[in-house]
Amino acid sequence: MMNIKTFLSLSLAAGMFFSCADEKKQHAEKKEPVAEKKFEYVVDQFADLKILRYQIPGWENLTLKEQKLVYYLVEAGLSGRDIMWDQNYRYNLAIRKALENVYTSYTGNKDSKEWNAFKTYLKRVWFSNGIHHHYSNDKIKSGFSREYLDSLLTETGTELDSAIVDVLFSDKDAKKVNLDASKGLIKGSAVNFYGEGITADEVDAFYAKMESPDPKKPLSFGLNSKLVKQDGKLVEKVWKSGGMYGAAIDKIIYWLEKAKGVAENEKQARALGFLIEYYKTGDLQSWDDYNVAWTEATEGNIDYINSFIEVYNDPKGYRGSYEAIVQIKDFEMSKKMEVLAHNAQWFEDHSPLMPEHKKENVVGVSYKTVVVAGEAGDASPSTPIGVNLPNANWIRAAHGSKSVSLGNIIEAYNNAGSSDRLKEFVNDEEELELAEKYGKLGGKIHTALHEVIGHASGKLNPGVGETKETLKNYASTLEEGRADLVGLYYIMDPKLQELRLTDDYRKLAMAEYDGYIRNGLLTQLVRLELGSNVEEAHMRNRQWVSAWVFEKGKKDNVIEKINRDGKTYYNINDYDKLRTLFGELLRETQRMKSEGDYEAAKALVENYGVKVDQEIHKEVLDRNKAFKSAPYSGFVNPVLVPETDEAGEITAIKVTQPGSFEEQMLYYSEKYGFLPVKN
């Protein structure tokens, strides 16, 4: 399972020279070095978004063959970029094409308030891969009038169907992913995974009839298709070469085949071969074959994620959003962190789970810190900081999984951040001191525990189906919360200090507990508009975990709610009892997953993870107004520029940085716009 959407310190030094006049006269050949210009992490900031850059440290240490492999994989990932846009909403590509044409063609007044609002809107749409907010799922508000957009379209000769323009200024398709069953999971969701008039019950009935050749190895039905009605019958439009999204997929295949030609080893090449076959045929057995081969291909310096993977954007939890991440192993950090993977069985054996829900043999968990070289689709511009795949429970049980921490992404976040907001919401100086000393390491260790131990932990009871079938629209948030709870439980274990991951496990845990409760009950609310409920799976899980332990610990005053000078704070009075509560909740969430207890999962999420205290929300938003830093961050990608000889062979690949967010987005649309506006 993937996606912890948010820590190392990197300075860039290179040679710039100056010389004083006298020295120049006497020793013209001598030049004295001075400090080089610091790497600029922040590219842009607008609305609630901040755009950052990241570096690719160690690029020059790769062989040319390895650099080629990275380049080909990055190109493969970017070739599918438009797929994600179309998956997010059926009109996104038409809207993007029109807005970009206006942006590049308009020659009128560019100092007006409405033009600036138009520019901001376009950048927000770029960031979210469509017209719905990447996190809240709400349709992005334009900030300008319908009449103004009509005038821009006319002045630039841009065509956009009036029915589509209507959508931008109405309540139609207001939510990309709706998880409120009372509004219709599919009817209430604008995401482009289902055709018109299809109900959630019809989807369930359609897939209930499908049987896997081996019931112990259930295929991921629905993962790579759009479900539509033709002549009154449900049929799948499969995403493959020659099928839906075929034009983009053919480009992906082209670059994957080139990547296979420079693979580092036989296992890596074999996995790429299965992925190519999957894209060609759309066969879900090839997808499983690929995931097994990919999981077992652990040697080499280069790895990647590419295809239709995470199901968060499907209200029914079947269909995978397109994403790609290309990564280079960070040898030093991986060596420090792989100790968790080597001790995975110890953590499983000592967990508070019911004995029947523990794995007797935790298989093949690998953990690496990696350097990201390129991202696309669901991973860009908004990116995870940790990844754990594959998602199929039976593959994880039989063959293991891969967990990675995106080291240079975390590095960029840390270098672009500010402590002002932290100081506003901590309860006292002790909490601030712990956060400043152990907060970043606590975040890294919690992420590692979440990905390596959390997602690999526990097992389903015999005969219980996959969680998307049993827990339905609560599956994603329950799984993310369960993995979070594993991390929270074990971050206050002396085992971490024994493994030399920290110099003081208690202070590390105290900092992480403070930060988690503060975020779950207060600071993450800056991401929501006043009056909104919590929709996004990770936000929900942070709230239901925090709210549950707060309520259950009231009798012993484990967490104290404090109001001081009209401001709300939370203070943890007993960290050991809080750990016990985390363990109790972990035991219960694993039981829900293992037994497929939908009603219990629904009650947990709905009672603790959805509703927001509006008075506290307003207070948090008011307190946050003092800070300029945007609550969400995303990234432009470095640009890999190949140099070739007269025969067209690549002789070197240079890493450059885009000049602006707009520059990269327009370049991507031009170079990787392989799909028609209607698919």
JOLIN-V522360 format. One record per residue. N is the residue number from 0. SS is DSSP state (H for helix, E for strand, C for the rest). PSI is psi in whole degrees, 0 to 359 (NA if undefined). Layout:
{{N/SS/PSI} {N/SS/PSI}}
//
This chain:
{{0/C/143} {1/E/166} {2/C/95} {3/C/92} {4/C/96} {5/C/NA} {6/C/NA} {7/C/164} {8/C/122} {9/C/131} {10/C/144} {11/C/124} {12/C/135} {13/C/180} {14/C/118} {15/E/147} {16/E/151} {17/E/163} {18/C/145} {19/C/163} {20/H/316} {21/H/316} {22/H/322} {23/H/322} {24/H/319} {25/H/324} {26/C/78} {27/C/333} {28/C/351} {29/C/133} {30/C/137} {31/E/129} {32/E/148} {33/E/168} {34/C/138} {35/C/157} {36/C/133} {37/C/143} {38/C/129} {39/C/107} {40/C/326} {41/E/125} {42/E/316} {43/E/160} {44/E/133} {45/E/152} {46/C/235} {47/C/23} {48/E/144} {49/E/132} {50/E/127} {51/E/165} {52/C/156} {53/C/154} {54/C/168} {55/C/76} {56/C/140} {57/C/1} {58/H/318} {59/H/346} {60/H/350} {61/C/149} {62/C/163} {63/H/322} {64/H/318} {65/H/321} {66/H/321} {67/H/317} {68/H/315} {69/H/314} {70/H/315} {71/H/320} {72/H/323} {73/H/316} {74/H/321} {75/H/316} {76/H/313} {77/H/333} {78/H/337} {79/C/9} {80/H/315} {81/H/336} {82/H/315} {83/H/320} {84/H/314} {85/H/324} {86/H/322} {87/H/327} {88/C/138} {89/C/337} {90/C/3} {91/H/317} {92/H/322} {93/H/319} {94/H/314} {95/H/316} {96/H/317} {97/H/313} {98/H/321} {99/H/324} {100/H/319} {101/H/314} {102/H/319} {103/H/344} {104/H/337} {105/C/132} {106/C/11} {107/C/205} {108/C/113} {109/C/15} {110/C/359} {111/C/159} {112/H/320} {113/H/323} {114/H/318} {115/H/323} {116/H/321} {117/H/314} {118/H/316} {119/H/319} {120/H/314} {121/H/318} {122/H/325} {123/H/321} {124/H/316} {125/H/313} {126/H/320} {127/H/5} {128/C/42} {129/C/186} {130/C/3} {131/E/138} {132/C/135} {133/C/338} {134/C/311} {135/C/339} {136/C/359} {137/E/149} {138/E/135} {139/C/132} {140/C/139} {141/C/316} {142/C/1} {143/C/168} {144/C/161} {145/H/320} {146/H/322} {147/H/317} {148/H/318} {149/H/320} {150/H/322} {151/H/318} {152/H/317} {153/H/312} {154/H/331} {155/H/2} {156/C/34} {157/C/133} {158/C/131} {159/C/121} {160/C/134} {161/H/330} {162/H/327} {163/H/320} {164/H/321} {165/H/320} {166/H/322} {167/H/337} {168/C/23} {169/C/182} {170/C/2} {171/C/140} {172/C/47} {173/C/338} {174/E/126} {175/C/309} {176/C/115} {177/C/124} {178/C/9} {179/C/104} {180/H/333} {181/H/338} {182/H/1} {183/C/110} {184/C/321} {185/C/313} {186/C/322} {187/C/2} {188/C/132} {189/C/349} {190/C/143} {191/C/53} {192/C/348} {193/E/147} {194/C/174} {195/C/142} {196/C/9} {197/C/135} {198/C/163} {199/H/322} {200/H/322} {201/H/321} {202/H/312} {203/H/316} {204/H/322} {205/H/314} {206/H/341} {207/H/335} {208/C/345} {209/C/137} {210/C/136} {211/C/147} {212/C/323} {213/C/107} {214/C/335} {215/C/350} {216/C/68} {217/C/133} {218/C/157} {219/C/68} {220/C/135} {221/C/355} {222/C/323} {223/C/47} {224/E/162} {225/E/134} {226/E/122} {227/E/169} {228/E/129} {229/E/122} {230/C/38} {231/C/359} {232/E/147} {233/E/131} {234/E/155} {235/E/130} {236/E/101} {237/E/139} {238/E/101} {239/C/172} {240/C/128} {241/C/355} {242/C/205} {243/E/137} {244/C/18} {245/H/322} {246/H/318} {247/H/321} {248/H/324} {249/H/323} {250/H/320} {251/H/313} {252/H/317} {253/H/312} {254/H/328} {255/H/324} {256/H/322} {257/H/322} {258/H/318} {259/H/326} {260/H/341} {261/C/25} {262/C/150} {263/C/333} {264/C/174} {265/H/320} {266/H/320} {267/H/317} {268/H/322} {269/H/317} {270/H/316} {271/H/324} {272/H/317} {273/H/321} {274/H/319} {275/H/316} {276/H/320} {277/H/315} {278/H/327} {279/H/321} {280/H/334} {281/C/10} {282/C/124} {283/H/338} {284/H/323} {285/H/326} {286/H/315} {287/H/318} {288/H/319} {289/H/313} {290/H/322} {291/H/313} {292/H/319} {293/H/319} {294/H/323} {295/H/350} {296/C/81} {297/C/352} {298/C/156} {299/C/165} {300/C/344} {301/E/139} {302/E/177} {303/E/161} {304/E/131} {305/E/120} {306/E/200} {307/E/109} {308/C/287} {309/C/142} {310/C/15} {311/C/328} {312/C/355} {313/C/117} {314/C/341} {315/C/353} {316/C/23} {317/C/312} {318/C/136} {319/C/135} {320/C/144} {321/E/134} {322/E/158} {323/E/135} {324/E/130} {325/E/132} {326/E/147} {327/E/136} {328/E/133} {329/C/100} {330/H/316} {331/H/310} {332/H/325} {333/H/321} {334/H/322} {335/H/324} {336/H/342} {337/H/349} {338/H/329} {339/H/314} {340/H/321} {341/H/339} {342/C/18} {343/H/321} {344/H/325} {345/H/314} {346/H/319} {347/H/316} {348/H/329} {349/C/11} {350/C/161} {351/C/12} {352/C/158} {353/C/141} {354/H/322} {355/H/349} {356/H/2} {357/C/145} {358/C/131} {359/C/332} {360/C/102} {361/C/116} {362/C/133} {363/C/38} {364/E/119} {365/E/142} {366/E/132} {367/E/147} {368/E/131} {369/E/163} {370/E/119} {371/E/135} {372/E/347} {373/E/147} {374/E/158} {375/E/167} {376/E/228} {377/C/347} {378/C/5} {379/C/140} {380/C/334} {381/C/124} {382/C/152} {383/C/169} {384/C/350} {385/E/149} {386/E/138} {387/E/119} {388/E/162} {389/C/173} {390/C/336} {391/C/124} {392/H/322} {393/H/326} {394/H/319} {395/H/320} {396/H/321} {397/H/327} {398/H/351} {399/C/197} {400/E/169} {401/E/131} {402/E/135} {403/E/149} {404/E/129} {405/E/86} {406/H/313} {407/H/338} {408/H/314} {409/H/319} {410/H/315} {411/H/318} {412/H/313} {413/H/322} {414/H/342} {415/H/0} {416/C/179} {417/C/149} {418/C/1} {419/H/315} {420/H/322} {421/H/313} {422/H/329} {423/H/325} {424/H/349} {425/C/152} {426/C/325} {427/C/178} {428/H/325} {429/H/316} {430/H/320} {431/H/316} {432/H/318} {433/H/317} {434/H/316} {435/H/329} {436/H/322} {437/H/357} {438/H/313} {439/H/315} {440/H/320} {441/H/319} {442/H/318} {443/H/315} {444/H/320} {445/H/318} {446/H/315} {447/H/315} {448/H/319} {449/H/310} {450/H/312} {451/H/311} {452/H/315} {453/H/302} {454/C/340} {455/C/350} {456/C/154} {457/C/164} {458/C/158} {459/C/150} {460/C/151} {461/C/132} {462/C/353} {463/C/132} {464/C/178} {465/C/151} {466/H/330} {467/H/335} {468/H/323} {469/H/315} {470/C/349} {471/H/235} {472/H/357} {473/H/1} {474/H/313} {475/H/312} {476/H/327} {477/H/319} {478/H/317} {479/H/321} {480/H/321} {481/H/316} {482/H/321} {483/H/317} {484/H/324} {485/H/313} {486/H/318} {487/H/322} {488/H/315} {489/H/346} {490/C/341} {491/C/57} {492/C/132} {493/H/345} {494/H/325} {495/H/322} {496/H/324} {497/H/325} {498/C/3} {499/C/33} {500/C/347} {501/C/158} {502/C/349} {503/C/96} {504/H/327} {505/H/313} {506/H/323} {507/H/312} {508/H/319} {509/H/317} {510/H/318} {511/H/321} {512/H/314} {513/H/310} {514/H/321} {515/H/313} {516/H/317} {517/H/318} {518/H/315} {519/H/328} {520/H/344} {521/C/286} {522/H/332} {523/H/346} {524/H/343} {525/H/345} {526/H/352} {527/C/148} {528/C/146} {529/C/132} {530/C/347} {531/C/150} {532/C/169} {533/C/126} {534/C/317} {535/C/140} {536/H/316} {537/H/320} {538/H/319} {539/H/314} {540/H/323} {541/H/325} {542/H/315} {543/H/328} {544/H/310} {545/H/316} {546/H/324} {547/H/311} {548/H/328} {549/H/314} {550/H/315} {551/H/338} {552/C/4} {553/C/319} {554/C/322} {555/C/9} {556/C/43} {557/C/313} {558/E/127} {559/E/129} {560/E/123} {561/E/136} {562/E/118} {563/E/120} {564/C/38} {565/C/11} {566/E/143} {567/E/136} {568/E/159} {569/E/131} {570/E/127} {571/E/118} {572/C/334} {573/C/98} {574/H/328} {575/H/318} {576/H/327} {577/H/319} {578/H/319} {579/H/319} {580/H/319} {581/H/319} {582/H/320} {583/H/318} {584/H/323} {585/H/314} {586/H/318} {587/H/319} {588/H/325} {589/H/322} {590/H/316} {591/H/315} {592/H/314} {593/H/324} {594/H/351} {595/C/40} {596/C/88} {597/H/315} {598/H/322} {599/H/320} {600/H/316} {601/H/314} {602/H/318} {603/H/309} {604/H/314} {605/H/323} {606/H/332} {607/H/340} {608/H/356} {609/H/307} {610/C/147} {611/C/134} {612/C/110} {613/H/328} {614/H/315} {615/H/321} {616/H/313} {617/H/318} {618/H/314} {619/H/317} {620/H/320} {621/H/317} {622/H/328} {623/H/343} {624/C/338} {625/C/349} {626/C/133} {627/C/335} {628/C/130} {629/C/149} {630/C/340} {631/E/144} {632/E/151} {633/E/185} {634/E/146} {635/C/157} {636/C/145} {637/C/154} {638/E/124} {639/E/119} {640/E/109} {641/E/143} {642/E/136} {643/E/160} {644/C/187} {645/C/334} {646/C/359} {647/C/6} {648/C/139} {649/E/126} {650/E/338} {651/E/156} {652/E/120} {653/E/150} {654/E/122} {655/E/169} {656/C/140} {657/C/150} {658/C/331} {659/C/165} {660/H/315} {661/H/318} {662/H/313} {663/H/318} {664/H/317} {665/H/321} {666/H/316} {667/H/316} {668/H/322} {669/H/315} {670/H/328} {671/H/20} {672/C/73} {673/C/348} {674/C/150} {675/C/166} {676/C/341} {677/C/126} {678/C/NA}}
//
